[in-house]
């Protein structure tokens, strides 16, 4: 149950895959629009398949589902729908992932997905009262040459892209595989850098992302539980974009009560809360906040700390971060006043 405090809490979301935001009803409708045959006849039938034994089982369904994205309007609609939903949960700022290789490999031209997504992001402040930026994700199951082609494909839009990330199946695809790509992204395009590490893979994958890719932010990162590594993450205040519901649905943890997010938070790491692929994993960002409060005893003050971390960890200028933090402080003060007069 999402509390009024969580609903009113201004927050940023930093780990959400646009292709993973397609609701089952939207998937079925787009499949019919483009005469694409899926092995699911209805939205309910598709939703019933969201029972995952691990990351690869999810990715198989994820890559099947994104085949319904064919036109600029499809990509615009997908992005706009996520932003509208996020804004309704008082997400004030979002950084959304898109995987260009997943679309160019299907024969979709870069201008189709880039213009569809970026147009929706750029119109969002007026349409929905939320700001957003795009992070292009390298798919680690492909080779370095493929990643270089991806960068060349989207280079015409480089000034409208905030950063580069690394996604896909983690085990067997260490971050060091893409060190040259991230160096070029940072130096030639001016992009900020983050990477999925420490979801399937253990502490060595996290270290590799820090050393080889020089990332500013770790996506997931929950398997960082080596004392020396945790101390480094704490001391450097490297953000972790944790996705609690996703971690449980993909069996990183057997249930929410077993999640290590309280230990990470109490150890002083900069933890944020995010939704990953919300329709697949049982909830958008507010449901993730509610889940850790219900199962793990996070107080409202703890949740406001996590929301503060989300703005501090965003790929924004310091003045922009300060603006959002003042908005957060005002909301928490108003909540405390209401609680005090109740």
BELKA-V262977 format. One line per field, one symbol per residue. ss: DSSP state (h for helix, s for strand, l for the rest). psi: psi as a letter, one per 40 degrees, with the letter a starting at -180 (. if undefined). Layout:
# BELKA-V262977
ss=???
psi=???
This chain:
# BELKA-V262977
ss=lllhhhhhllsssllsshhhhllhhhhhhhhhhlllllllllhhhhhlllllllhhhhhhhhhhhhhhlllhhhhhhhhhhhhhhhhhllsssssssslhhhhhlllllhhhhhhhhhhhhhhhhhhhllsssssssssllllhhhhhhhhhhhhhhhhhllssssslllllllhhhhhhhhhhhhhhlllsssssslllllhhhhhhhhhhllllssssllllllhhhhhhhhhhllsssslhhhhhhllllllhhhllhhhhhhllllsssllslhhhhlllhhhhhhhhhhhhlllhhhhhhhhhhhhhlllllhhhhhhhhhhhhhhhhhhhhhhhhl
psi=hhiddddehhiiheghhddeehiddddddddddefhhifhdidddddeefhheadddddddddddeeehdiddddddddddddddddeefhdhihhiigddeddeeehidddddddddddddeddddefiiiihhhhhheeiiddddddddddeddedeehdaiahaahdhegidddfddddddddddefiihiihifcdiaddddddddddefieihhceefeghdddddddddefhihgigddddddefdididdeieddddddeeighihiecgdddeeiadddddddddddefhidddddddddddddeigiiddddddddddddddddddddddde.
